């Protein structure tokens, strides 16, 4: 009888040791290859989706134990969307603790002042944040896809505010989220702080942003932006065509160092050589200095301006003065080309 109980006890101890060893193996034995394993947690992912991905990456032996440890450490509540570079091999115990304490990397999307919406869309696609085609479809037809905190009709060119955005990985079809962040930034940086002044302006918000986009494309120096805005307004008030090269380039859909005569013939409502008044809408995303220049243009006597070659412009009151300034610029350009050769 004693021998029998000893046998039962030995078996029980063996089973207990086996279970303990199995648990130790599940929880503390490292998994994964030597190096770094990338975990991408997309915006809106549930913890179940994250657990699926961890299993797919070969970092989890037991889904049940992962969920228990995660609950214990509060991981479902703490985990943020982003990119995690997990040092491997790593045990399940250490993995859960590491994920609970680590801030993920985000994807940096920089929108420069003066970028066209199509250029932003291309950058979004290059970064793997979405489709350029779907991005542009949202920009052109934002109804029901983007919430606008201000009155605006038409496409969203011009209100995709230039800034650096830190974004998590996105699932397919979430391009509207990116557009919404840019529209929100426009409202936060320009619309809300200057709302009273904007609403007193004779121009609509869309017209103001259109004017600002012309200033943005035409001018390199911030101190000249209010002056150029004033020149544009003077020409509008006199019924003169704006004849701004930037509108031709936008109509062509590309950037060029020089606008040729044949370019001026492009058939587009944006071509201000052929059509009077402001173009139908903005031609790029203006920065805050250009937006403020449109809102607060300088009162100047000028009707013309031409590049000087050093980043600044020569401003003229009469067409004759303007022709002299153009001739001076052409001489500078010719001399500069000779020096470069």
C-alpha positions in Angstrom: 0.0 0.0 0.0 2.8 2.4 0.9 4.6 1.5 -2.3 1.4 2.3 -4.3 1.1 5.8 -2.7 4.7 6.5 -3.3 4.2 5.6 -6.9 1.1 8.0 -7.1 3.1 10.7 -5.4 6.0 10.3 -7.8 3.7 10.5 -10.8 2.0 13.6 -9.4 5.4 15.3 -8.8 6.5 14.4 -12.3 3.3 15.8 -13.8 3.7 18.9 -11.7 7.3 19.4 -12.8 6.2 18.8 -16.4 3.5 21.5 -16.1 5.9 23.8 -14.4 8.5 23.3 -17.1 5.9 23.8 -19.8 4.7 27.1 -18.2 8.3 28.2 -17.8 8.9 27.4 -21.5 5.7 29.2 -22.6 6.4 32.3 -20.5 10.1 32.7 -20.2 11.7 30.9 -23.2 12.7 33.4 -25.9 11.1 33.3 -29.3 12.0 34.9 -32.6 15.3 35.2 -34.5 18.2 37.3 -33.3 17.8 40.9 -34.3 14.7 43.1 -34.4 11.1 42.2 -35.3 8.8 44.9 -36.6 5.3 45.0 -35.2 2.9 47.5 -36.9 -0.1 48.4 -34.9 -2.6 50.2 -37.2 -4.9 53.0 -36.1 -8.1 51.4 -34.8 -6.6 47.9 -34.3 -8.2 45.9 -31.5 -5.9 43.9 -29.2 -7.2 40.7 -30.8 -5.7 42.0 -34.1 -2.4 42.8 -32.4 -2.4 39.3 -30.9 -3.0 37.8 -34.3 0.0 39.7 -35.7 2.2 38.7 -32.8 1.4 35.1 -33.5 2.0 35.5 -37.2 5.4 37.0 -36.4 6.2 33.9 -34.3 6.6 35.8 -31.0 3.8 34.0 -29.1 3.4 30.3 -28.3 0.2 30.6 -26.4 -2.6 33.0 -27.3 -4.3 32.3 -24.0 -1.3 33.2 -21.9 -0.7 36.3 -24.0 -4.2 37.5 -23.2 -3.9 36.8 -19.5 -0.5 38.5 -19.2 -1.7 41.4 -21.3 -4.8 41.9 -19.0 -2.6 41.7 -15.9 -0.2 44.5 -17.3 -3.1 46.6 -18.7 -1.6 46.2 -22.2 -4.9 46.5 -24.2 -5.4 49.9 -22.6 -1.8 51.1 -22.9 -0.9 49.9 -26.4 -0.8 52.7 -28.9 -0.9 52.6 -32.7 2.5 52.8 -34.3 5.6 50.9 -35.2 7.3 48.8 -32.6 10.9 47.5 -33.2 10.9 44.5 -30.9 14.4 43.2 -29.8 14.4 39.4 -30.4 14.6 36.8 -29.3 12.3 37.7 -26.5 10.1 35.8 -24.0 6.4 36.2 -23.7 6.8 37.6 -20.2 9.3 40.2 -21.3 7.4 41.0 -24.5 4.2 42.0 -22.7 6.2 44.2 -20.3 8.2 45.7 -23.1 5.1 46.6 -25.1 3.5 48.1 -22.0 6.4 50.4 -21.4 7.4 51.3 -25.0 6.3 54.3 -27.0 6.0 53.3 -30.7 7.5 55.1 -33.6 5.2 57.1 -35.9 5.5 57.9 -39.6 6.7 61.4 -40.4 4.7 63.2 -43.1 6.1 66.6 -43.9 4.0 69.0 -46.0 6.1 71.9 -47.2 4.6 75.4 -47.8 3.6 75.6 -51.4 3.0 71.9 -52.1 0.1 71.0 -54.4 -2.4 68.5 -53.2 -1.2 66.0 -55.9 2.3 66.3 -54.5 1.1 65.6 -51.0 -0.9 62.6 -52.3 2.3 61.2 -53.9 4.2 61.6 -50.7 1.4 59.9 -48.7 1.7 56.9 -51.1 5.5 56.8 -50.9 5.3 56.6 -47.2 2.9 53.7 -47.3 0.1 55.7 -45.7 -2.4 55.2 -48.4 -3.3 55.5 -52.1 -2.5 58.8 -54.0 -5.6 58.2 -56.1 -7.9 57.8 -53.1 -6.3 60.8 -51.4 -7.0 63.0 -54.4 -10.5 61.7 -54.7 -11.2 62.8 -51.1 -9.5 66.2 -51.8 -11.7 66.7 -54.9 -14.9 65.4 -53.3 -14.7 65.8 -49.5 -18.5 65.7 -49.0 -19.4 63.1 -46.4 -15.7 62.2 -45.9 -14.1 65.2 -44.2 -15.7 67.4 -41.5 -15.0 71.1 -42.3 -15.1 73.5 -39.3 -15.5 76.4 -41.6 -17.6 77.3 -44.6 -15.9 76.1 -47.8 -17.1 75.0 -51.2 -15.2 73.0 -53.7 -12.1 70.9 -53.5 -9.7 71.1 -50.5 -6.6 72.4 -52.4 -5.2 75.1 -50.2 -6.5 74.0 -46.8 -4.1 71.0 -46.5 -2.0 72.9 -44.0 1.8 72.7 -44.4 3.2 71.1 -41.3 4.9 68.0 -40.0 2.4 65.2 -39.2 3.3 62.2 -37.1 0.9 59.4 -38.2 0.4 55.8 -37.2 0.2 53.0 -39.8 -3.2 53.1 -41.5 -5.4 50.4 -42.9 -6.4 50.5 -46.5 -9.0 53.2 -47.3 -8.2 55.5 -44.4 -6.8 58.4 -46.5 -9.7 60.6 -45.2 -8.0 60.5 -41.7 -4.9 62.2 -43.1 -6.9 64.8 -45.0 -8.9 65.5 -41.8 -5.7 66.1 -39.8 -4.5 68.7 -42.3 -7.9 70.4 -42.4 -7.9 70.5 -38.6 -4.4 72.0 -38.6 -5.6 74.8 -41.0 -8.5 75.6 -38.7 -6.3 75.5 -35.6 -3.5 77.7 -37.1 -5.4 80.1 -39.2 -9.2 79.9 -39.2 -9.9 80.0 -35.4 -7.2 82.5 -34.4 -8.1 85.0 -37.1 -11.8 84.2 -37.6 -13.2 87.6 -36.8 -10.7 89.3 -39.1 -11.4 86.7 -41.9 -15.2 87.2 -41.6 -14.8 91.0 -41.9 -12.8 90.7 -45.1 -14.6 91.3 -48.4 -13.2 88.1 -49.8 -14.6 84.7 -48.9 -12.3 82.3 -47.1 -11.7 80.4 -50.4 -10.8 83.6 -52.2 -8.4 84.6 -49.4 -6.7 81.2 -49.5 -6.5 81.5 -53.3 -4.8 84.8 -53.0 -2.5 83.4 -50.3 -1.6 80.5 -52.6 -0.5 82.8 -55.4 1.7 84.7 -52.9 3.1 81.5 -51.6 4.2 80.2 -55.0 5.5 83.6 -56.3 7.5 84.8 -53.2 10.4 83.4 -51.4 11.0 86.1 -48.8 8.4 86.6 -46.0 8.9 90.3 -45.9 7.8 90.6 -49.5 4.6 88.6 -49.2 2.3 91.5 -48.0 3.7 93.6 -50.8 3.0 91.1 -53.5 -0.5 90.5 -52.1 -1.0 94.3 -52.3 0.1 94.3 -56.0 -2.3 91.5 -56.8 -5.2 93.4 -55.2 -4.3 96.6 -57.1 -4.4 94.7 -60.4 -7.8 93.1 -59.4 -9.2 96.4 -58.5 -8.2 97.9 -61.9 -9.6 94.9 -63.8 -6.1 93.9 -65.0 -5.3 90.3 -65.6 -3.0 88.9 -63.0 -0.7 87.2 -65.5 1.0 85.1 -62.8 3.2 82.3 -64.0 2.4 80.1 -61.1 -1.2 79.7 -62.2 0.0 78.5 -65.6 2.2 75.9 -63.9 -0.7 74.7 -61.9 -2.8 74.4 -65.0 0.0 72.4 -66.6 0.1 70.2 -63.4 3.9 70.5 -63.1 6.7 72.7 -61.9 9.2 74.3 -64.3 12.0 76.7 -63.8 10.9 78.8 -66.8 7.4 79.4 -68.3 7.6 79.4 -72.1 5.3 81.3 -74.4 3.5 78.2 -75.5 2.8 77.4 -71.9 0.8 80.6 -71.6 -1.7 79.2 -74.2 -2.8 76.4 -72.0 -6.6 76.2 -71.9 -7.6 76.3 -68.2 -9.7 78.6 -66.0 -6.6 78.7 -63.7 -4.6 80.5 -66.5 -4.5 84.1 -65.3 -2.9 85.2 -68.6 -6.2 84.3 -70.4 -8.8 84.8 -67.6 -9.3 87.9 -65.5 -9.7 87.8 -61.7 -8.6 85.2 -59.3 -8.3 81.6 -60.4 -11.3 79.3 -59.4 -9.4 78.1 -56.3 -6.1 77.8 -54.5 -3.1 76.4 -56.4 -1.1 75.1 -53.5 -1.0 74.9 -49.7 0.0 78.4 -48.4 1.9 78.7 -45.1 0.8 81.1 -42.3 2.9 84.0 -43.5 1.2 83.9 -47.0 -2.2 83.5 -45.4 -1.6 86.6 -43.2 -0.3 88.5 -46.2 -3.5 87.8 -48.0 -5.5 88.8 -45.0 -3.4 91.9 -44.3 -2.0 93.1 -47.7 0.3 96.1 -47.8 -1.0 99.3 -49.3 1.4 99.9 -52.1 1.3 101.9 -55.4 2.7 99.1 -57.5 1.1 97.2 -60.3 4.0 95.1 -61.4 6.8 93.0 -60.0 9.6 90.8 -61.5 12.2 88.5 -60.0 15.5 90.2 -59.3 17.6 87.0 -59.2 18.5 87.1 -55.6 15.2 85.9 -54.2 13.7 89.3 -54.1 11.6 91.3 -56.6 11.7 94.7 -58.2 8.3 96.5 -57.9 7.1 99.0 -60.5 4.3 101.6 -60.7 4.1 101.8 -64.5 4.5 99.4 -67.4 7.5 101.3 -68.6 9.3 100.9 -65.3 8.3 97.2 -65.3 9.9 96.7 -68.8 13.1 98.2 -67.5 13.1 95.9 -64.5 12.5 92.9 -66.8 15.4 93.9 -69.0 17.6 94.2 -65.9 16.6 90.7 -64.8 17.3 89.3 -68.2 20.8 90.9 -68.2 21.4 89.4 -64.8 20.3 86.0 -65.9 22.5 86.1 -69.1 25.5 87.1 -67.0 24.8 84.4 -64.4 24.5 81.7 -67.1 27.9 82.8 -68.6 29.5 82.6 -65.1 28.1 79.1 -64.5 29.5 77.8 -67.8 
